[in-house]
């Protein structure tokens, strides 16, 4: 068998059940799978919408990586005797967080005090 007759090798990162199943599919099914994968990648990389953020979080900018949104937030510390526990108190902060998507899941990381 020559190399032109061999099917392409699946990447090692691809789960075996997918790597074994894809070569068995017809051209139309493979094209449908490609369209779906492309849509899924775009969905996972979609921008952070203000409606996705916690209540009270104020978007201030996109991060320099272009992969998330920088947000100012006030937080409560959980101490019932602290001023932040009082009704109407904004809480501690503002603090800067970066919200981003990781495999479609919205996550945040602390950046620093504003």
C-alpha positions as CSV (number, residue, x, y, z in Angstrom):
1,X,0.0,0.0,0.0
2,X,1.4,3.4,-0.9
3,X,1.1,6.5,1.3
4,X,-1.4,8.0,-1.1
5,X,-3.7,5.0,-0.4
6,X,-3.5,5.4,3.4
7,X,-6.1,7.5,5.2
8,X,-4.8,10.4,7.2
9,X,-3.8,9.7,10.8
10,X,-6.0,11.1,13.5
11,X,-4.2,13.4,16.1
12,X,-3.3,11.7,19.3
13,X,-5.6,14.2,21.2
14,X,-8.7,12.9,19.4
15,X,-10.6,10.3,21.5
16,X,-10.3,6.8,20.0
17,X,-14.0,6.3,19.6
18,X,-14.1,9.4,17.3
19,X,-10.9,8.5,15.5
20,X,-12.2,5.1,14.7
21,X,-15.7,6.2,13.8
22,X,-14.9,9.1,11.5
23,X,-13.2,7.2,8.7
24,X,-16.3,4.9,8.4
25,X,-18.5,7.9,7.5
26,X,-19.5,8.9,4.0
27,X,-18.6,12.2,2.5
28,X,-21.9,13.9,3.3
29,X,-21.8,12.9,7.0
30,X,-18.1,14.1,7.3
31,X,-19.1,17.5,5.8
32,X,-22.0,17.7,8.2
33,X,-19.7,16.9,11.1
34,X,-17.2,19.6,9.9
35,X,-20.0,22.2,9.7
36,X,-21.1,21.2,13.3
37,X,-17.6,21.4,14.6
38,X,-17.1,24.8,13.1
39,X,-20.3,26.1,14.6
40,X,-19.4,24.6,18.0
41,X,-16.0,26.3,17.9
42,X,-17.6,29.7,17.1
43,X,-20.2,29.2,19.8
44,X,-17.5,28.5,22.4
45,X,-15.5,31.5,21.3
46,X,-18.5,33.9,21.2
47,X,-18.1,37.2,23.0
48,X,-19.2,37.6,26.6
49,X,-22.6,39.3,26.6
50,X,-23.6,41.6,29.5
51,X,-26.5,39.2,30.2
52,X,-24.0,36.4,30.9
53,X,-22.4,38.4,33.7
54,X,-23.4,38.4,37.4
55,X,-25.8,41.0,38.6
56,X,-24.0,44.3,39.3
57,X,-21.0,43.4,37.2
58,X,-20.0,46.3,34.9
59,X,-18.1,45.5,31.7
60,X,-15.3,48.0,31.2
61,X,-13.3,46.6,28.2
62,X,-12.3,43.5,26.3
63,X,-9.1,42.0,27.6
64,X,-5.9,42.5,25.7
65,X,-6.0,38.9,24.5
66,X,-9.4,39.4,22.9
67,X,-10.6,36.3,24.7
68,X,-12.7,37.8,27.5
69,X,-14.2,40.8,29.0
70,X,-12.8,42.9,31.9
71,X,-15.4,43.6,34.5
72,X,-15.6,45.8,37.6
73,X,-17.4,44.2,40.6
74,X,-18.1,44.9,44.2
75,X,-18.1,41.9,46.4
76,X,-19.2,40.9,49.9
77,X,-16.8,39.2,52.2
78,X,-19.3,36.9,54.0
79,X,-18.7,38.5,57.5
80,X,-22.2,39.4,58.8
81,X,-20.8,42.2,60.9
82,X,-19.0,43.9,58.0
83,X,-20.4,47.0,56.3
84,X,-20.8,45.0,53.1
85,X,-23.6,42.9,54.7
86,X,-25.7,46.0,55.2
87,X,-28.6,46.6,52.8
88,X,-27.7,49.1,50.1
89,X,-23.9,48.9,50.7
90,X,-22.1,48.2,47.4
91,X,-19.5,46.0,49.1
92,X,-15.8,45.9,48.8
93,X,-14.1,47.1,45.7
94,X,-14.4,47.7,42.9
95,X,-12.2,44.8,41.8
96,X,-11.3,43.9,38.3
97,X,-12.2,40.4,37.0
98,X,-11.7,38.9,33.5
99,X,-14.6,36.8,32.3
100,X,-13.9,34.3,29.6
101,X,-15.1,31.1,28.1
102,X,-13.3,27.8,28.7
103,X,-14.7,25.0,26.5
104,X,-18.1,26.9,26.4
105,X,-18.3,27.4,30.2
106,X,-18.2,31.0,31.5
107,X,-15.4,31.5,34.0
108,X,-13.8,34.4,35.8
109,X,-10.4,35.2,37.2
110,X,-9.3,38.0,39.6
111,X,-7.2,40.7,37.9
112,X,-6.7,43.2,40.8
113,X,-8.2,46.1,42.7
114,X,-9.3,49.0,40.6
